[in-house]
Amino acid sequence: MDTLEDKRSRVISTGNDELDKKIGGGIPLKSLSLIEGYPSSGKSVLTQQMVWGSLRNGLNAMVFTTENTVKSLVTQMQSLNLDILDYLLLSRLRIYPLDVKKARRDLNAGLMPLIKASADKGIDLAVIDSVTYFVTHASIEEVLTFFEDCKVLCGQGMSILCVAHSYAFDENVMVRLGSMCDSHLRLRIETMGSKMIKILEVAKVRGAELTTGNIVSFDVEPGLGIKVIPYSKARA
């Protein structure tokens, strides 16, 4: 019988048991995942939880970020009680800031070689936060080719998590990407009374061990990170 540790080692975990249950027990390894949502809806925080949880479960991770420097990402995660400094010093985590003003805009000639190189370095989880800048400068064919190449890498053993703003894709492309990806998580913000609540919609988690929760409401608390709020309570 598999132990809890065995099951955890096969998934990308948020490190938050309650949140993991809502997304089917965690995202299975070798998955291509898309996290998309509106600005300030919690995309980066959710992604950072997944990086932290995966590191705790023994995975090696690479974060390609257009949003942070190495220092600002470490500081931001520490403020959420997600301390990654030791993993960084031990080379279990690598952070690769992408300067969008200098980076090659081409998804397949600029970004994909970096992801492939990380696979050669024994990286289990590659995170791109975010692909928005790149996909808004790419054709539909280029975007689909990029995600197809990511699927190939996942078939070879890597897990890849792409973060994007919802406006980066038109509806037709989003439908095709949603079908192509193994996991698809959508985030938005809703006003409930006097409160602004972040909402996670679990559109798909292929191969999840548990039933996925369709809608998760949460807040982000300094020093604590993500706090799941019962949807009925959030609406009250």
KASUL-V835469 format. One record per residue. RES is the residue in three letters. SS is DSSP state (2 for helix, 1 for strand, 0 for the rest). D_LAST is the distance of its C-alpha to the last C-alpha in whole Angstrom. Layout:
RES_SS_D_LAST ; RES_SS_D_LAST
//
This chain:
MET_0_42 ; ASP_0_40 ; THR_0_39 ; LEU_2_35 ; GLU_2_37 ; ASP_2_39 ; LYS_2_36 ; ARG_2_34 ; SER_0_37 ; ARG_0_37 ; VAL_1_34 ; ILE_1_32 ; SER_0_29 ; THR_0_27 ; GLY_0_28 ; ASN_0_24 ; ASP_2_24 ; GLU_2_21 ; LEU_2_21 ; ASP_2_24 ; LYS_2_23 ; LYS_2_20 ; ILE_0_23 ; GLY_0_26 ; GLY_0_27 ; GLY_0_28 ; ILE_1_30 ; PRO_1_34 ; LEU_0_37 ; LYS_0_39 ; SER_0_36 ; LEU_1_36 ; SER_1_32 ; LEU_1_30 ; ILE_1_27 ; GLU_1_26 ; GLY_1_24 ; TYR_0_23 ; PRO_0_24 ; SER_0_22 ; SER_0_20 ; GLY_0_21 ; LYS_2_24 ; SER_2_27 ; VAL_2_25 ; LEU_2_24 ; THR_2_28 ; GLN_2_29 ; GLN_2_27 ; MET_2_29 ; VAL_2_32 ; TRP_2_32 ; GLY_2_31 ; SER_2_34 ; LEU_2_36 ; ARG_2_35 ; ASN_0_36 ; GLY_0_40 ; LEU_0_39 ; ASN_0_41 ; ALA_1_39 ; MET_1_40 ; VAL_1_37 ; PHE_1_39 ; THR_1_37 ; THR_0_37 ; GLU_0_34 ; ASN_0_36 ; THR_0_39 ; VAL_2_40 ; LYS_2_39 ; SER_2_36 ; LEU_2_34 ; VAL_2_35 ; THR_2_34 ; GLN_2_31 ; MET_2_30 ; GLN_2_32 ; SER_0_29 ; LEU_0_26 ; ASN_0_28 ; LEU_0_30 ; ASP_0_34 ; ILE_0_36 ; LEU_2_39 ; ASP_2_41 ; TYR_2_40 ; LEU_2_42 ; LEU_2_45 ; LEU_0_46 ; SER_0_45 ; ARG_0_43 ; LEU_1_41 ; ARG_1_42 ; ILE_1_40 ; TYR_1_42 ; PRO_1_41 ; LEU_0_42 ; ASP_0_43 ; VAL_0_42 ; LYS_0_45 ; LYS_0_47 ; ALA_0_46 ; ARG_0_47 ; ARG_0_45 ; ASP_0_46 ; LEU_2_44 ; ASN_2_47 ; ALA_2_49 ; GLY_2_47 ; LEU_2_44 ; MET_2_45 ; PRO_2_48 ; LEU_2_46 ; ILE_2_44 ; LYS_2_47 ; ALA_2_49 ; SER_2_46 ; ALA_2_46 ; ASP_2_50 ; LYS_0_49 ; GLY_0_47 ; ILE_0_43 ; ASP_0_41 ; LEU_1_38 ; ALA_1_38 ; VAL_1_35 ; ILE_1_36 ; ASP_1_33 ; SER_0_33 ; VAL_0_36 ; THR_2_34 ; TYR_2_37 ; PHE_2_40 ; VAL_2_38 ; THR_0_38 ; HIS_0_42 ; ALA_0_43 ; SER_0_44 ; ILE_2_42 ; GLU_2_45 ; GLU_2_45 ; VAL_2_41 ; LEU_2_41 ; THR_2_44 ; PHE_2_43 ; PHE_2_40 ; GLU_2_43 ; ASP_2_45 ; CYS_2_41 ; LYS_2_41 ; VAL_2_45 ; LEU_2_44 ; CYS_2_41 ; GLY_2_44 ; GLN_0_46 ; GLY_0_44 ; MET_0_42 ; SER_1_38 ; ILE_1_37 ; LEU_1_33 ; CYS_1_33 ; VAL_1_31 ; ALA_1_30 ; HIS_1_28 ; SER_2_27 ; TYR_2_30 ; ALA_2_33 ; PHE_0_33 ; ASP_0_34 ; GLU_2_32 ; ASN_2_35 ; VAL_2_36 ; MET_2_32 ; VAL_2_33 ; ARG_2_36 ; LEU_2_35 ; GLY_2_32 ; SER_2_34 ; MET_2_37 ; CYS_0_34 ; ASP_0_34 ; SER_1_30 ; HIS_1_28 ; LEU_1_24 ; ARG_1_22 ; LEU_1_20 ; ARG_1_18 ; ILE_1_16 ; GLU_1_13 ; THR_1_11 ; MET_1_8 ; GLY_0_8 ; SER_0_11 ; LYS_1_10 ; MET_1_13 ; ILE_1_12 ; LYS_1_15 ; ILE_1_15 ; LEU_1_18 ; GLU_1_19 ; VAL_1_22 ; ALA_1_24 ; LYS_1_27 ; VAL_1_29 ; ARG_0_32 ; GLY_0_33 ; ALA_0_30 ; GLU_0_31 ; LEU_0_28 ; THR_0_25 ; THR_0_23 ; GLY_0_20 ; ASN_0_19 ; ILE_1_16 ; VAL_1_15 ; SER_1_12 ; PHE_1_14 ; ASP_1_15 ; VAL_1_19 ; GLU_1_20 ; PRO_0_23 ; GLY_0_26 ; LEU_0_23 ; GLY_1_23 ; ILE_1_20 ; LYS_1_17 ; VAL_1_15 ; ILE_1_11 ; PRO_0_10 ; TYR_2_9 ; SER_2_6 ; LYS_2_5 ; ALA_2_6 ; ARG_2_4 ; ALA_0_0
//
